[in-house]
Amino acid sequence: MTTRTEQTDDNSSNDSPSKRPRPELSPLYNPEVLPNELKNVDFTQRITWGKYAPYTEEVLPLKALDAPATPKHRLEMHIHNLSNRARAGTIHLQRPSSRPIPTPMFMPVGTKGCLKGVTIDELMHCLDCPIILGNTYHLAIQPGTELIREQGQLRKFQGNGNHNLLTDSGGFQMVSLSKLSNISEEGVTFENPFAKGETMLLKPEDSIRHQTNIGADIIMALDDVVSSVIADHDRFREATYRTLRWYDRCLQAKAEGDPDHQQNLFPIVQGGLDTQLGGLREQCLAGFRNRDQDVAGFAIGGLAGGESKDDFWRVVNQCCKALPDDRPRYLMGVGYPLDLVVCTALGVDMYDCVYPTRTARFGVALINDGTCKLKAQACATDFRVIQENCKCQACQLGITRSRLHFMYKTGNPVAVQLLTQHNLTYMMQLVGDMRNAILENRYPTYARAFVKNMFAEEAVPGWVVDALNEAGISLQE
Ligand SMILES: [Zn+2]
């Protein structure tokens, strides 16, 4: 049997290095400006942690679905099965009696700590949603994270639930919501939306302090976010390296603020849309591989910001192929049902987005073949429920689209409440269906059926075909 090393040696003896074609590296690869820690990385190869599967035929070691979390300094991810590259797993948090999180999972966003129109109890028990996301920026501005801490942290502040929480770093909103924001090595300076003329500085240490006050199970490192549609290469390069440096500062701040290791800090992979060998995504991945031992899970950031779908899936694909199999992969800000089906095929485990709840406020229902606009005149005489076989309150009570149409028309707030519940029920059903399909080794069949249903009357977009092909799923079968 020939080992890989022997093959390499054979090749090199027959073929002098100068004759071998040099793999084409990204134009953004410049050894002169690489941080010292990355200077010895071989960027002619793809960055990878080394995989169990599915890039070989080997399957990950199975662990029991209900395997208890052993006391550890970070969360545990158990992968139960792979169907092509799609993963079904369970995340066990280290907080005593915390509820395990099945994956793939969608996390609804409770911007100011709660979702509009849904109580925590409804979320946990009626909608069976194990984890929600809170926005650090909004909570820091109002009511302030010190006040939340005084009342026993956010979980208690929300009303004694046993739900799991994830908070973002706050950086994204500072950049996206503020007219005036300025990023320096120290942190992000932005205009205080509640005190005209005043500026505030958010440093990586501040972000962690706020997130420690809030007390979420999973917290995010402050990253240097650049809009994915700008074309400033130097700015992307600066942001990529700064994201690595800021992660180190976040980790240090967390060590001081969370000595009992109750919180899990996720770094965010940045690097724009540059997926080429030696490109910025590869450089960022290499940087986090160097910091691997402390990382509880990884987020994929800098997407869902208006980039082309082709760029979008290629970045997701690259990150999933590189990142280690034994930790969660969280794709930030992604929540269209089609995106979930495609990105799960590529190997993503967690998602969050305001879309299902925000769109409910505009009267848009998520249904199996796309969306239904309840405010549209056509719904005035549509006597069907929103979606057959849906377990939400409105569909179970037999409330028709027509009834909801008139509730929206007359400004009845219960309509928004019912539709928010419906859309979240749809999302939880979607991730549950994906998980079952993966556990039963039939994710390709599931994804094909989903796409065919959604595009029954129009051509399937090229990016969907390409991304699924990359995941080994052909739509032709
Ligand atoms: Zn429903």
Residues whose N, C-alpha, C, O or C-beta is under 5 A from the ligand:
A	BS01	ZN	I386 Q387 C390 C392 C395 H422
